Amino acid sequence: MLYGVDGGEIMVNENIIYAENLTKKFGNFTAVNSISFSVKKGEIYGFLGANGAGKTTAIRMLCGLSTPTSGKATVAGFDVYKQTENIKKNIGYMSQKFSLYEDLTVNENINFYGGIYGLTDKEIKEKTEYLLDILKIEDAKNKLIKSLPLGWKQKLAFSISIIHNPKIVFLDEPTGGVDPVTRRQFWNMIYEAAASGVTVFVTTHYMDEAEYCNRVSIMAEGVIAALDTPGNLKEKYKVNTMHEVFVKIAR
Amino acid sequence: MNRFKGFLIKEFYHIFRDFRTLLILFGMPVAQILLFGFAITNEIKDVKIAILDEAKDNVTREISDKLLSSGYFILYDNLKSVKDIEPEFRKGIIKEVIIFEPNFSQNLYKTGNANVQLIADASEPNLANMIVGYTSSILMDYQKEIAKSNNTNPSINTEVKMRFNPNLKSVFMFVPGLMAVILLLVSALMTSISITKEKEMGTMEVLLVSPLKPFQIIVGKVIPYLLLAFVNAFVILGLAQFVFGMPIVGNTILLILESTLFVIVSLSLGILISTLSNNQQTAMMASLGGLMLPTIILSGYIFPIENMPYVLQLLSNIVPARWFITIIKGIMLKGSNFSYIMKETFVLIGMALFLILLSIKKFKTRLE
């Protein structure tokens, strides 16, 4: 087995997330039941499932927030049991709530999150200029987050979640409550991030978004019921949209 | 370390940008101490009374004059008979009726015993107690004067000077309790709200996924409120000392150390509450109902512990403020040194350790 300079295993087949029979039980209830999958570097991986299917529990295990009951998993080459600190340094995370501080300004939010990920003052300054420019919010840099439109917050939250150049970014229903145009723009940002080498692990309830993913898995009752490219899945279930695939499986 | 500094700066932004937080933090202690100091005093003034004088002799007239010239009482009505008393009270204007028995002065000089009856409106028990106390005190004064005049001086001095209850004494009793309540409020309530707010906004998730350790998050949350609690303690002590002249008899450094200990206990209570509640409302209810109420009622702040039923006395042992108030009263009023408050200090240290361990355990299981 090979090890990289940062101590992580070098994945020969470039599986940046790898899970085998990963299981989480809460008492008698099995939230995640022996799921196995892998995600390649730079891939956009859709993690779908109805509410209560076990998605959140699975993500929490992969982010190092929750210890699995059994099974194996590595994230960015690090073990989810023992190396959670290393995992946390190499991942970004954005939730449906966008997770920005409403009573802080744009600049202050960038400073804060840059700071907790250990960026130097110089790096934070450069990142801030870059983000303000690319998001075209130079004028709003000293405005409080709560005064910004939802779409801006969402794009800023995503940019901040990858401010430390993580290997993987976990997006937990990142487009909730956002209009279709902004969602489209948001997915463009996701594509750009993926093109720059960031692996994107995304959960969503919008089946049109599932079409944008390279591969998707659909969870139902704690197990992965299907895993393939959107095209193959539609073919397999002989339907035209991911929506229909989802309804067939999740039912 | 840099990470941690950023976290602290962020916390202070939260505090100083929220008007309501600032109001609770700084407005309330000042308002409370001024209220207790000035408004809630044990002094009475211009209380309306009625007199039923069945003797109408020199002595009763002198006593009435003395009462009315004291500044505490105003004569509302002269009653004619006992039947008038009840209707007069029902009007709700007068608070006391003074009844002199017939032949008051004869009884006083011949038998040495004259009876006067004081009837007070006890719908406000504390006020009634005070009024009766003031009246009796004036009557006693008069009695002494008579005794004196019979021996030496024939003239009767009607000037009243009362040393019954200097009006600001109550603030000495309130300051220790107030310190406990304010420090608890700032530490426990504000910390638990601030942590649950992060949960509600979804930012806690992001913090937990970040390289920050849970321990650092908690300490970062706690330190600003620790500092603010200190500011508050100084404001309260300063007001007590410079506005009301309450001295700190004992060692100030000991006082500060003991206050720090109490703040640590309160902060761990706040953390415990925040691990048990998911939103700000729950945290607030738990802090106010579960902490403030016992602190006010069971700590000896308002009601003396010795007068409580035995069960409540036992219960009061688990209220941290009970121990803290004993400590602070000892240091401020009696000038006690450490050996006198050792037991209380160790109880608080024990509570702090227990609560910190419990919160860490709860915080971890909560993450799962």
Chai-1 contact restraints between the chains, C-beta under 6 A:
chainA,res_idxA,chainB,res_idxB,connection_type,confidence,min_distance_angstrom,max_distance_angstrom,comment,restraint_id
A,C63,B,V209,contact,1.0,0.0,6.0,A-B,restraint_1
A,L65,B,L208,contact,1.0,0.0,6.0,A-B,restraint_2
A,S66,B,E368,contact,1.0,0.0,6.0,A-B,restraint_3
A,K88,B,P211,contact,1.0,0.0,6.0,A-B,restraint_4
A,K89,B,P211,contact,1.0,0.0,6.0,A-B,restraint_5
A,Y93,B,V206,contact,1.0,0.0,6.0,A-B,restraint_6
A,Y93,B,V209,contact,1.0,0.0,6.0,A-B,restraint_7
A,S95,B,G202,contact,1.0,0.0,6.0,A-B,restraint_8
A,S95,B,E205,contact,1.0,0.0,6.0,A-B,restraint_9
A,K97,B,G202,contact,1.0,0.0,6.0,A-B,restraint_10
A,S99,B,G202,contact,1.0,0.0,6.0,A-B,restraint_11
A,S99,B,T203,contact,1.0,0.0,6.0,A-B,restraint_12
A,S99,B,V206,contact,1.0,0.0,6.0,A-B,restraint_13
A,D103,B,R17,contact,1.0,0.0,6.0,A-B,restraint_14
A,L104,B,Y13,contact,1.0,0.0,6.0,A-B,restraint_15
A,F112,B,G6,contact,1.0,0.0,6.0,A-B,restraint_16
A,F112,B,K10,contact,1.0,0.0,6.0,A-B,restraint_17
A,G115,B,R3,contact,1.0,0.0,6.0,A-B,restraint_18
A,G115,B,G6,contact,1.0,0.0,6.0,A-B,restraint_19
A,I116,B,R3,contact,1.0,0.0,6.0,A-B,restraint_20
A,I116,B,S210,contact,1.0,0.0,6.0,A-B,restraint_21
A,I116,B,L212,contact,1.0,0.0,6.0,A-B,restraint_22
